[in-house]
């Protein structure tokens, strides 16, 4: 357990430039405290002490603002950054090395007991602030979920999911995949299938979704603005042509 704690402290110290010392990480990071208390509640849950496990999880939620069900499985070197309002459901699984920002929900879409209702997050996944990952599917290793994305279907390893509903941007290596494999995963924010030229595989990823490069709303509004300007130009050209024809007819 102490080995896991040391690894958790090291991963936070490495990833957060605001961390000045390991002692600061140990004493002032609620994401670490929530993880420590979850390890205790998870062990108790496995031993059959369900009420006690839930009570410890409840106390942890009160002090940290992070709600993790005792049955959820969490790997090592997982960093809950800020993490206020994070919710991790009962059957959720989080792989090693993941980074999860505030307001993230790993939730379910069904009410049936005894089934896999919550997502399985692979290794080294980054989930941006406010994202919702809902359902019992897998998010592949190294994937990235953009800020405020709503993901309800599997995300391939190394891919990026942005928007609501989320559309999938495949990694550069996906160029080697067949068109049949790529096309079903590529949709715009309205759920309309897009052709490959709509995607820039080298866009930078921002977990907070504040740049124009990874903000689907900005991209959609920009496309609508460009389309409006093009239509206005066509109307202006058409009006000019009609005026010219009328002048010729009058003469």
C-alpha positions in Angstrom: 0.0 0.0 0.0 2.9 2.4 0.8 4.5 1.6 -2.5 1.2 2.6 -4.3 1.1 5.8 -2.2 4.7 6.7 -3.1 3.9 6.1 -6.8 0.7 8.2 -6.5 2.7 11.1 -4.9 5.4 10.9 -7.5 3.0 11.0 -10.5 1.3 14.1 -9.1 4.6 15.8 -8.4 5.7 15.0 -12.0 2.5 16.1 -13.7 1.5 19.2 -11.8 3.8 22.2 -12.2 2.1 23.9 -9.3 3.4 21.2 -6.8 6.4 22.6 -4.9 7.2 19.6 -2.8 6.1 16.0 -2.2 5.0 17.0 1.3 2.7 19.5 -0.2 1.2 16.8 -2.5 0.7 14.5 0.5 -1.0 17.1 2.7 -2.8 19.5 0.3 -4.1 17.5 -2.7 -7.7 16.2 -2.3 -7.3 13.9 -5.3 -4.6 12.0 -3.5 -6.7 11.9 -0.3 -9.7 10.5 -2.1 -7.5 7.9 -3.7 -6.0 6.9 -0.4 -9.4 6.6 1.2 -10.7 4.6 -1.8 -8.0 2.0 -1.4 -9.2 1.4 2.2 -12.9 1.3 1.2 -12.2 -0.9 -1.8 -10.3 -3.4 0.4 -13.2 -3.5 2.9 -15.7 -3.9 0.0 -13.8 -6.9 -1.2 -13.9 -8.4 2.3 -17.7 -8.1 2.4 -17.9 -5.0 4.7 -20.1 -3.2 2.3 -21.7 -0.7 4.7 -18.4 0.3 6.3 -16.9 0.7 2.8 -19.7 2.9 1.7 -19.5 5.0 4.8 -15.8 5.6 4.3 -16.5 6.6 0.7 -19.2 8.9 1.9 -16.8 10.6 4.4 -14.2 10.9 1.6 -16.8 12.6 -0.6 -17.6 15.1 2.1 -14.0 16.1 2.7 -12.7 15.9 -0.9 -15.7 16.6 -3.2 -14.8 13.4 -5.1 -17.3 10.5 -5.2 -15.8 7.0 -5.8 -17.9 3.9 -5.3 -15.9 1.4 -3.2 -16.3 -1.3 -5.8 -14.7 0.8 -8.5 -11.2 -0.5 -9.6 -8.4 2.1 -9.8 -4.9 1.5 -10.9 -1.6 3.1 -9.7 -0.3 6.6 -10.7 -3.8 7.9 -11.3 -4.0 11.7 -10.9 -7.3 13.4 -10.0 -6.3 17.0 -10.8 -8.5 19.5 -8.8 -11.2 16.9 -9.3 -14.1 18.6 -7.4 -17.3 17.0 -8.6 -15.7 13.8 -10.0 -18.1 10.8 -9.9 -16.8 7.2 -10.4 -19.5 4.5 -10.6 -19.6 1.1 -9.1 -18.4 -1.0 -12.1 -16.0 1.6 -13.4 -12.3 0.7 -13.9 -9.5 3.1 -14.3 -6.1 2.0 -15.6 -2.6 3.0 -14.5 -1.3 6.4 -15.3 -4.6 8.1 -16.0 -5.3 11.9 -15.5 -8.8 13.0 -14.6 -9.8 16.6 -14.3 -12.7 18.2 -12.3 -16.3 17.6 -13.0 -15.8 14.2 -14.8 -18.4 11.5 -14.6 -17.8 7.9 -15.2 -21.4 6.9 -15.2 -23.9 4.3 -16.3 -26.8 4.3 -18.7 -28.8 1.4 -17.3 -30.4 0.5 -14.0 -29.9 -3.3 -14.1 -28.0 -4.8 -11.2 -25.2 -7.2 -11.7 -24.2 -5.9 -15.2 -21.3 -3.8 -16.4 -22.8 -0.3 -16.3 -19.8 2.0 -16.1 -16.8 2.4 -18.5 -13.4 0.8 -18.4 -10.7 3.3 -18.9 -7.4 2.1 -20.3 -3.9 3.1 -19.3 -2.5 6.7 -19.6 -5.9 8.1 -20.6 -6.6 11.9 -20.1 -10.2 12.9 -19.4 -10.8 16.7 -19.6 -12.8 18.8 -17.2 -16.5 18.3 -17.3 -16.4 15.2 -19.6 -19.1 12.5 -19.2 -18.2 8.9 -20.1 -21.4 6.9 -19.9 -21.9 3.2 -20.4 -20.1 -0.1 -20.0 -17.7 0.2 -22.9 -13.9 0.6 -23.1 -11.8 3.7 -23.6 -8.5 2.5 -25.1 -5.0 3.0 -23.8 -3.6 6.5 -24.4 -7.0 8.0 -25.5 -8.0 11.6 -24.7 -11.4 12.8 -23.8 -11.9 16.6 -24.4 -13.5 19.0 -22.0 -17.3 18.7 -21.6 -17.4 15.8 -24.1 -20.3 13.3 -23.7 -19.0 9.9 -24.7 -21.5 7.0 -25.1 -19.5 4.6 -27.3 -16.1 3.0 -27.3 -13.0 5.1 -27.9 -10.1 3.4 -29.8 -6.6 3.4 -28.2 -4.8 6.7 -28.9 -7.9 8.4 -30.3 -9.4 11.7 -29.1 -13.1 12.2 -28.3 -14.6 15.7 -28.4 -18.0 17.3 -28.5 -21.5 16.4 -27.5 -22.3 13.9 -28.7 -18.6 13.0 -28.9 -17.0 12.4 -32.3 -13.8 10.4 -32.6 -10.6 11.8 -34.0 -8.3 8.8 -34.8 -4.5 9.0 -34.3 -2.1 9.5 -37.1 -1.4 5.8 -37.3 -5.0 5.3 -38.2 -4.0 6.3 -41.8 -3.0 2.7 -42.2 -6.5 1.5 -41.3 -9.1 0.7 -43.9 -11.8 3.2 -44.7 -14.4 0.8 -43.4 -12.7 0.9 -40.0 -12.4 4.7 -39.9 -15.7 6.0 -41.3 -18.1 4.7 -38.6 -16.2 6.5 -35.9 -16.1 9.9 -37.6 -19.0 12.2 -36.9 -19.5 15.9 -36.4 -21.3 17.5 -33.4 -24.7 16.9 -35.0 -24.0 13.2 -35.6 -23.4 13.6 -39.4 -20.7 11.4 -40.9 -17.7 13.3 -42.0 -15.1 12.6 -44.7 -11.4 12.3 -43.8 -10.5 15.8 -45.1 -12.5 17.3 -42.1 -9.9 15.9 -39.7 -6.5 17.3 -38.7 -4.8 14.4 -37.0 -2.1 16.7 -35.6 -4.3 19.0 -33.6 -3.0 19.7 -30.1 -5.1 18.3 -27.2 -6.3 20.6 -24.4 -7.9 18.9 -21.4 -9.8 22.1 -20.7 -11.1 22.5 -24.3 -10.4 26.2 -24.5 -8.5 26.4 -27.8 -10.0 26.8 -31.2 -8.1 23.7 -32.3 -10.1 21.3 -30.2 -13.4 23.1 -29.5 -16.1 21.5 -31.7 -18.5 24.4 -31.1 -16.0 26.9 -32.3 -15.3 24.8 -35.4 -19.0 24.5 -36.2 -19.6 28.2 -35.8 -16.6 29.0 -37.9 -17.8 26.7 -40.7 -21.3 28.2 -40.5 -19.8 31.7 -40.7 -17.6 30.7 -43.7 -20.6 29.2 -45.4 -22.7 32.3 -44.8 -20.0 34.6 -46.2 -19.7 32.3 -49.3 -23.5 32.4 -49.8 -23.5 36.2 -49.5 -20.8 36.5 -52.1 -22.7 34.2 -54.5 -25.9 36.3 -54.0 -24.0 39.5 -54.6 -22.4 38.1 -57.8 -25.9 36.9 -59.0 -27.4 40.3 -58.3 -24.6 41.9 -60.3 -25.2 39.6 -63.2 -29.0 40.2 -63.2 -28.4 44.0 -63.1 -26.1 43.6 -66.1 -28.6 41.6 -68.0 -31.4 44.1 -67.3 -29.2 47.0 -68.6 -28.5 45.1 -71.8 -32.2 44.4 -72.3 -33.1 48.0 -71.8 -30.7 49.1 -74.5 
